[in-house]
Amino acid sequence: MNADLTEEEMRRALFGTAERESQVPAVPVQEPVPEVVFARPVAAPVAKKKVAKAFTQRLKVTLRVGNVFEGETYELIHEADTLSSLLAEQEAVKAARKKYKYVEVVSVKSM
């Protein structure tokens, strides 16, 4: 190995020749692209098909409701689309509380 390298030779070995630095590649000029507007074709509205719902089990919740404590009560029936009797009961009580002050659950039955 040659240990007597000059500084210029070392620079060329590490960084390459100085000629490459002077040659800068020209940037290609892009031609302006004409503006094109895409319009969607007007199509007649398509009627959406109704998907038939699968049969879901419903629960019938029977409530005894009233607005007077130990007064006149009415029987109210609420139908819930759930399998959980607890959720059906909570849903029925929540709906009945909007109109009545006193709500008592009588039964929860499957339909």
C-alpha positions, 0 to 999 in steps of 0.5 A, spaced: 500 500 500 502 506 498 503 511 504 505 517 500 499 519 498 498 527 497 492 530 500 489 531 493 489 524 491 486 522 498 480 527 497 479 523 490 479 517 493 474 519 499 469 523 495 471 522 488 473 527 482 472 534 482 469 534 475 463 530 478 461 536 482 461 541 476 456 537 472 450 538 475 444 534 472 439 539 468 432 539 471 427 537 466 422 542 465 415 539 465 410 541 460 403 544 463 398 539 463 391 542 460 386 542 466 381 537 465 374 536 469 371 530 470 364 530 470 360 524 473 354 521 468 347 522 471 344 516 472 337 514 474 336 513 482 336 506 483 331 503 488 335 500 494 332 493 495 329 492 502 333 486 506 328 482 509 330 482 517 331 475 520 326 473 525 328 475 532 325 473 538 321 478 542 319 479 549 313 481 552 313 485 558 307 486 562 307 492 567 302 495 572 303 503 572 299 509 575 300 516 577 297 516 584 301 511 590 296 505 591 291 509 587 288 506 580 293 502 576 293 500 568 296 494 565 301 496 560 304 491 555 311 493 552 314 489 546 322 488 546 326 486 541 332 482 545 333 476 548 335 478 555 329 479 559 333 484 564 334 489 558 327 488 556 325 489 563 329 496 563 327 498 556 320 497 558 320 501 565 324 507 562 319 507 556 313 507 562 317 512 566 316 518 561 308 518 562 307 514 569 310 515 576 309 509 579 311 502 575 311 495 577 313 489 573 308 484 573 311 479 568 316 478 562 314 472 557 317 470 550 313 471 544 
